[in-house]
Amino acid sequence: MSSEKLQEFLRSGKDWARMRTSVPGVFVLKLPAYKGSPSRLAIELNPVGEDGSPKKRRGLVLRSQAELDEYRELFQYDKLAKLMDMLEAVNPKAEETKRRRGEEVIEL
């Protein structure tokens, strides 16, 4: 991705617009101006489905190298995986995706 392309996206992209990158799940996000701070670009990490579109409405937004470093450090903790296992054990199981009303399904 070239700097020129990023500069053009910052200049003419719509607020909250996403630009795909060559890495699945990594997007460039245009943040709107806020309280005297100008518009800027950030990285959004958001897992993608088979079609390449984001699975979640909004992913993890990284605004600086310092934030990236902080998250890298957090993800290294072994206790994070243990905590996730504990949460999955106590949370109710997620229901399967429900089909749309009137949508036919062929049982195989």
Contacts in CASP RR format, 6 or more apart in sequence:
PFRMAT RR
TARGET T0000
AUTHOR 0000-0000-0000
METHOD contacts of the structure
MODEL  1
MSSEKLQEFLRSGKDWARMRTSVPGVFVLKLPAYKGSPSRLAIELNPVGE
DGSPKKRRGLVLRSQAELDEYRELFQYDKLAKLMDMLEAVNPKAEETKRR
RGEEVIEL
1 21 0 8 1.000
1 22 0 8 1.000
1 28 0 8 1.000
6 28 0 8 1.000
6 41 0 8 1.000
9 17 0 8 1.000
9 19 0 8 1.000
9 28 0 8 1.000
9 30 0 8 1.000
9 41 0 8 1.000
10 30 0 8 1.000
10 39 0 8 1.000
10 40 0 8 1.000
10 41 0 8 1.000
13 30 0 8 1.000
14 30 0 8 1.000
15 30 0 8 1.000
15 31 0 8 1.000
15 32 0 8 1.000
15 39 0 8 1.000
16 29 0 8 1.000
16 30 0 8 1.000
16 31 0 8 1.000
16 32 0 8 1.000
17 29 0 8 1.000
17 30 0 8 1.000
18 27 0 8 1.000
18 28 0 8 1.000
18 29 0 8 1.000
18 44 0 8 1.000
18 54 0 8 1.000
19 27 0 8 1.000
19 28 0 8 1.000
19 29 0 8 1.000
19 30 0 8 1.000
20 27 0 8 1.000
21 27 0 8 1.000
21 28 0 8 1.000
24 48 0 8 1.000
24 52 0 8 1.000
25 45 0 8 1.000
25 46 0 8 1.000
25 47 0 8 1.000
25 48 0 8 1.000
25 52 0 8 1.000
25 54 0 8 1.000
26 43 0 8 1.000
26 44 0 8 1.000
26 45 0 8 1.000
27 43 0 8 1.000
27 44 0 8 1.000
27 45 0 8 1.000
27 46 0 8 1.000
27 54 0 8 1.000
28 41 0 8 1.000
28 42 0 8 1.000
28 43 0 8 1.000
28 44 0 8 1.000
29 41 0 8 1.000
29 42 0 8 1.000
29 43 0 8 1.000
29 44 0 8 1.000
29 61 0 8 1.000
30 39 0 8 1.000
30 40 0 8 1.000
30 41 0 8 1.000
31 39 0 8 1.000
31 40 0 8 1.000
31 41 0 8 1.000
31 42 0 8 1.000
31 61 0 8 1.000
31 63 0 8 1.000
32 39 0 8 1.000
33 39 0 8 1.000
40 63 0 8 1.000
42 61 0 8 1.000
42 62 0 8 1.000
42 63 0 8 1.000
43 61 0 8 1.000
43 62 0 8 1.000
43 68 0 8 1.000
44 58 0 8 1.000
44 59 0 8 1.000
44 60 0 8 1.000
44 61 0 8 1.000
44 62 0 8 1.000
45 59 0 8 1.000
45 60 0 8 1.000
45 62 0 8 1.000
46 54 0 8 1.000
46 55 0 8 1.000
46 56 0 8 1.000
46 58 0 8 1.000
46 59 0 8 1.000
46 60 0 8 1.000
47 54 0 8 1.000
47 55 0 8 1.000
47 56 0 8 1.000
48 54 0 8 1.000
48 55 0 8 1.000
49 55 0 8 1.000
60 71 0 8 1.000
62 68 0 8 1.000
62 71 0 8 1.000
74 80 0 8 1.000
99 105 0 8 1.000
END
